[in-house]
Protein backbone atom coordinates (compact mmCIF):
# COMPACT_ATOMS: atom_id res chain seq x y z
CA UNK A 1 0.00 0.00 0.00
CA UNK A 2 1.35 3.43 -0.84
CA UNK A 3 1.68 6.00 1.87
CA UNK A 4 -1.70 7.57 2.57
CA UNK A 5 -2.00 11.20 1.55
CA UNK A 6 -4.99 13.06 2.95
CA UNK A 7 -6.98 15.12 0.50
CA UNK A 8 -9.95 16.78 2.18
CA UNK A 9 -11.46 17.53 -1.23
CA UNK A 10 -11.38 13.91 -2.45
CA UNK A 11 -14.37 11.73 -1.59
CA UNK A 12 -12.21 8.74 -0.64
CA UNK A 13 -9.01 10.25 0.74
CA UNK A 14 -10.69 12.65 3.19
CA UNK A 15 -10.23 10.02 5.91
CA UNK A 16 -7.63 7.33 6.61
CA UNK A 17 -8.73 3.70 6.43
CA UNK A 18 -8.91 3.53 10.24
CA UNK A 19 -10.99 6.71 10.33
CA UNK A 20 -13.41 5.27 7.77
CA UNK A 21 -13.80 2.17 9.95
CA UNK A 22 -14.41 4.34 13.04
CA UNK A 23 -16.91 6.44 11.11
CA UNK A 24 -18.70 3.30 9.93
CA UNK A 25 -18.96 1.91 13.46
CA UNK A 26 -20.34 5.24 14.67
CA UNK A 27 -22.90 5.17 11.88
CA UNK A 28 -23.94 1.62 12.84
CA UNK A 29 -24.50 2.81 16.41
CA UNK A 30 -26.60 5.78 15.24
CA UNK A 31 -28.61 3.57 12.89
CA UNK A 32 -29.27 0.99 15.60
CA UNK A 33 -30.39 3.76 17.94
CA UNK A 34 -32.69 5.22 15.26
CA UNK A 35 -34.24 1.82 14.64
CA UNK A 36 -34.59 1.28 18.38
CA UNK A 37 -36.77 4.39 18.73
CA UNK A 38 -38.98 3.40 15.83
CA UNK A 39 -37.21 5.23 13.00
CA UNK A 40 -36.92 2.26 10.65
CA UNK A 41 -36.20 4.45 7.63
CA UNK A 42 -33.32 6.17 9.46
CA UNK A 43 -32.05 2.79 10.63
CA UNK A 44 -32.04 1.29 7.15
CA UNK A 45 -30.39 4.29 5.52
CA UNK A 46 -27.82 4.49 8.32
CA UNK A 47 -26.87 0.83 8.02
CA UNK A 48 -26.41 1.07 4.25
CA UNK A 49 -24.32 4.17 4.78
CA UNK A 50 -22.28 2.46 7.53
CA UNK A 51 -21.52 -0.55 5.35
CA UNK A 52 -20.39 1.69 2.51
CA UNK A 53 -18.26 3.83 4.81
CA UNK A 54 -16.45 0.72 6.01
CA UNK A 55 -15.88 -0.35 2.44
CA UNK A 56 -14.29 3.03 1.68
CA UNK A 57 -11.48 1.91 4.02
CA UNK A 58 -10.99 -1.25 1.96
CA UNK A 59 -11.04 0.75 -1.27
CA UNK A 60 -8.10 2.83 -0.10
CA UNK A 61 -5.90 -0.25 0.27
CA UNK A 62 -7.42 -2.34 -2.55
CA UNK A 63 -8.62 0.00 -5.25
CA UNK A 64 -11.42 -1.49 -7.36
CA UNK A 65 -13.20 0.76 -9.83
CA UNK A 66 -16.04 -1.79 -10.17
CA UNK A 67 -17.20 -0.86 -6.65
CA UNK A 68 -18.42 2.51 -7.92
CA UNK A 69 -18.38 5.68 -5.88
CA UNK A 70 -21.45 5.69 -3.64
CA UNK A 71 -21.86 3.70 -0.45
CA UNK A 72 -24.69 1.64 -1.91
CA UNK A 73 -22.70 0.95 -5.09
CA UNK A 74 -19.88 -0.42 -2.91
CA UNK A 75 -22.24 -2.76 -1.08
CA UNK A 76 -23.95 -3.86 -4.31
CA UNK A 77 -20.60 -4.65 -5.92
CA UNK A 78 -19.39 -6.62 -2.91
CA UNK A 79 -22.63 -8.60 -2.82
CA UNK A 80 -21.65 -10.06 -6.23
CA UNK A 81 -17.88 -10.27 -5.78
CA UNK A 82 -16.72 -13.92 -5.90
CA UNK A 83 -13.40 -12.95 -4.29
CA UNK A 84 -15.01 -12.40 -0.89
CA UNK A 85 -16.48 -15.05 1.40
CA UNK A 86 -20.11 -16.00 0.88
CA UNK A 87 -20.92 -14.81 4.41
CA UNK A 88 -19.82 -11.29 3.44
CA UNK A 89 -21.79 -11.38 0.17
CA UNK A 90 -24.82 -12.56 2.15
CA UNK A 91 -24.40 -9.74 4.69
CA UNK A 92 -24.34 -7.27 1.79
CA UNK A 93 -27.57 -8.71 0.39
CA UNK A 94 -29.24 -8.49 3.82
CA UNK A 95 -28.31 -4.82 4.15
CA UNK A 96 -29.35 -4.04 0.58
CA UNK A 97 -32.72 -5.79 0.96
CA UNK A 98 -33.58 -3.97 4.20
CA UNK A 99 -36.42 -1.53 3.67
CA UNK A 100 -37.97 1.15 5.80
CA UNK A 101 -41.70 1.78 5.75
CA UNK A 102 -43.15 3.19 2.54
CA UNK A 103 -45.20 6.38 2.72
CA UNK A 104 -47.38 6.90 5.77
CA UNK A 105 -47.67 3.22 6.57
CA UNK A 106 -47.22 2.34 10.22
CA UNK A 107 -45.23 -0.85 10.63
CA UNK A 108 -45.52 -2.93 13.75
CA UNK A 109 -42.11 -4.37 14.47
CA UNK A 110 -40.65 -6.39 17.27
CA UNK A 111 -37.90 -4.60 19.18
CA UNK A 112 -35.24 -6.98 17.86
CA UNK A 113 -36.67 -7.52 14.38
CA UNK A 114 -33.94 -5.40 12.83
CA UNK A 115 -31.02 -6.96 14.70
CA UNK A 116 -30.03 -9.28 11.84
CA UNK A 117 -29.60 -6.26 9.56
CA UNK A 118 -27.49 -4.47 12.18
CA UNK A 119 -25.29 -7.56 12.51
CA UNK A 120 -24.98 -7.82 8.73
CA UNK A 121 -23.75 -4.22 8.54
CA UNK A 122 -21.25 -4.95 11.32
CA UNK A 123 -20.04 -8.00 9.38
CA UNK A 124 -19.39 -5.85 6.31
CA UNK A 125 -17.44 -3.32 8.38
CA UNK A 126 -15.48 -6.18 9.99
CA UNK A 127 -14.61 -7.51 6.54
CA UNK A 128 -13.38 -4.06 5.50
CA UNK A 129 -11.31 -3.83 8.69
CA UNK A 130 -9.71 -7.21 7.93
CA UNK A 131 -8.82 -6.04 4.41
CA UNK A 132 -7.19 -2.90 5.80
CA UNK A 133 -5.25 -4.81 8.47
CA UNK A 134 -4.04 -7.35 5.91
CA UNK A 135 -2.26 -4.51 4.09
CA UNK A 136 -0.63 -2.87 7.11
CA UNK A 137 3.14 -3.02 6.99
CA UNK A 138 3.29 -3.73 3.27
CA UNK A 139 5.95 -1.86 1.35
CA UNK A 140 4.65 1.05 -0.72
CA UNK A 141 3.54 0.20 -4.24
CA UNK A 142 3.92 2.24 -7.39
CA UNK A 143 1.32 4.92 -7.96
CA UNK A 144 -1.53 3.75 -10.15
CA UNK A 145 -1.30 0.12 -9.09
CA UNK A 146 -4.24 -1.95 -7.91
CA UNK A 147 -3.79 -0.51 -4.40
CA UNK A 148 -4.79 3.08 -3.74
CA UNK A 149 -2.70 5.74 -2.17
CA UNK A 150 -3.95 7.26 0.74
CA UNK A 151 -1.96 10.32 6.13
CA UNK A 152 -3.11 10.31 9.60
CA UNK A 153 -5.87 12.63 10.77
CA UNK A 154 -8.95 13.67 12.51
CA UNK A 155 -12.11 11.57 12.47
CA UNK A 156 -14.31 14.59 13.13
CA UNK A 157 -14.91 14.75 9.36
CA UNK A 158 -16.50 11.30 9.44
CA UNK A 159 -19.99 12.51 10.23
CA UNK A 160 -19.84 14.72 7.14
CA UNK A 161 -18.76 11.85 4.86
CA UNK A 162 -21.59 12.10 2.36
CA UNK A 163 -21.08 11.13 -1.22
CA UNK A 164 -24.12 9.07 -2.13
DAPECOR-V391788 format. One record per residue. RES is the residue in three letters. OMEGA is omega in radians with two decimals (none if undefined). Layout:
BEGIN
res:RES omega:OMEGA
res:RES omega:OMEGA
END
This chain:
BEGIN
res:UNK omega:3.09
res:UNK omega:3.10
res:UNK omega:-3.14
res:UNK omega:3.06
res:UNK omega:-3.13
res:UNK omega:3.04
res:UNK omega:-3.05
res:UNK omega:3.12
res:UNK omega:-3.10
res:UNK omega:-3.04
res:UNK omega:-3.08
res:UNK omega:-3.02
res:UNK omega:3.05
res:UNK omega:-3.11
res:UNK omega:3.03
res:UNK omega:3.07
res:UNK omega:3.13
res:UNK omega:3.10
res:UNK omega:3.08
res:UNK omega:3.11
res:UNK omega:3.12
res:UNK omega:3.12
res:UNK omega:3.13
res:UNK omega:3.13
res:UNK omega:3.06
res:UNK omega:3.13
res:UNK omega:3.06
res:UNK omega:-3.13
res:UNK omega:3.11
res:UNK omega:3.14
res:UNK omega:3.13
res:UNK omega:3.11
res:UNK omega:3.11
res:UNK omega:-3.13
res:UNK omega:-3.13
res:UNK omega:3.11
res:UNK omega:3.05
res:UNK omega:3.11
res:UNK omega:-3.10
res:UNK omega:-3.14
res:UNK omega:3.10
res:UNK omega:3.11
res:UNK omega:-3.12
res:UNK omega:-3.13
res:UNK omega:-3.14
res:UNK omega:-3.14
res:UNK omega:3.08
res:UNK omega:3.11
res:UNK omega:-3.14
res:UNK omega:3.14
res:UNK omega:3.12
res:UNK omega:3.11
res:UNK omega:3.09
res:UNK omega:-3.13
res:UNK omega:3.02
res:UNK omega:3.12
res:UNK omega:3.13
res:UNK omega:3.14
res:UNK omega:3.12
res:UNK omega:-3.09
res:UNK omega:3.09
res:UNK omega:-3.09
res:UNK omega:3.11
res:UNK omega:-3.09
res:UNK omega:-3.12
res:UNK omega:3.13
res:UNK omega:3.12
res:UNK omega:-3.08
res:UNK omega:-3.09
res:UNK omega:3.12
res:UNK omega:-3.11
res:UNK omega:3.08
res:UNK omega:3.10
res:UNK omega:-3.08
res:UNK omega:3.10
res:UNK omega:-3.13
res:UNK omega:-3.13
res:UNK omega:-3.14
res:UNK omega:-3.12
res:UNK omega:-2.99
res:UNK omega:-3.11
res:UNK omega:-3.14
res:UNK omega:-3.12
res:UNK omega:-3.13
res:UNK omega:3.13
res:UNK omega:3.14
res:UNK omega:3.11
res:UNK omega:3.09
res:UNK omega:3.12
res:UNK omega:3.11
res:UNK omega:3.09
res:UNK omega:3.14
res:UNK omega:3.12
res:UNK omega:3.14
res:UNK omega:-3.12
res:UNK omega:-3.10
res:UNK omega:3.14
res:UNK omega:-3.11
res:UNK omega:2.98
res:UNK omega:3.13
res:UNK omega:3.11
res:UNK omega:3.07
res:UNK omega:-3.09
res:UNK omega:-3.13
res:UNK omega:3.06
res:UNK omega:-3.14
res:UNK omega:3.03
res:UNK omega:-3.07
res:UNK omega:3.03
res:UNK omega:-3.09
res:UNK omega:-3.11
res:UNK omega:-3.10
res:UNK omega:-3.12
res:UNK omega:-2.99
res:UNK omega:-3.14
res:UNK omega:3.11
res:UNK omega:3.08
res:UNK omega:-3.14
res:UNK omega:3.11
res:UNK omega:3.11
res:UNK omega:3.09
res:UNK omega:3.11
res:UNK omega:3.12
res:UNK omega:3.11
res:UNK omega:3.11
res:UNK omega:3.09
res:UNK omega:3.14
res:UNK omega:3.10
res:UNK omega:3.13
res:UNK omega:3.10
res:UNK omega:3.14
res:UNK omega:-3.09
res:UNK omega:3.11
res:UNK omega:-3.09
res:UNK omega:3.13
res:UNK omega:3.10
res:UNK omega:3.09
res:UNK omega:3.08
res:UNK omega:3.11
res:UNK omega:3.10
res:UNK omega:3.14
res:UNK omega:3.11
res:UNK omega:3.13
res:UNK omega:3.12
res:UNK omega:-3.12
res:UNK omega:3.12
res:UNK omega:-3.12
res:UNK omega:3.00
res:UNK omega:3.11
res:UNK omega:none
res:UNK omega:-3.04
res:UNK omega:-3.11
res:UNK omega:-2.91
res:UNK omega:-3.07
res:UNK omega:-3.13
res:UNK omega:3.10
res:UNK omega:-3.01
res:UNK omega:-3.09
res:UNK omega:3.12
res:UNK omega:-3.05
res:UNK omega:-3.11
res:UNK omega:3.05
res:UNK omega:3.05
res:UNK omega:none
END
